[in-house]
Amino acid sequence: MTRYEVIIYWSEEDKAFIAEVPELPGCAADGATYGVALANLEVISQEWIETAKELGRPIPEPKGRLVFA
């Protein structure tokens, strides 16, 4: 995954880990484990970027840091 900031947290409501890329609006995934949520996010973030390219939308530059929550 490109070097975007990643936030991962436990959602009691969803009973799952939620992983988000704040720089890519709406880009989030979940998983039963921290690792699964991160792996799912890698797929979703690539799809987010590919879709933005296809639609001619701007793709934010990554901040270049990884944050573990």
Beta strands, then each sheet from edge to edge (+ up, - down):
strand 1: 7-11
strand 2: 16-20
strand 3: 28-31
sheet 1: 1+ 2- 3+
end
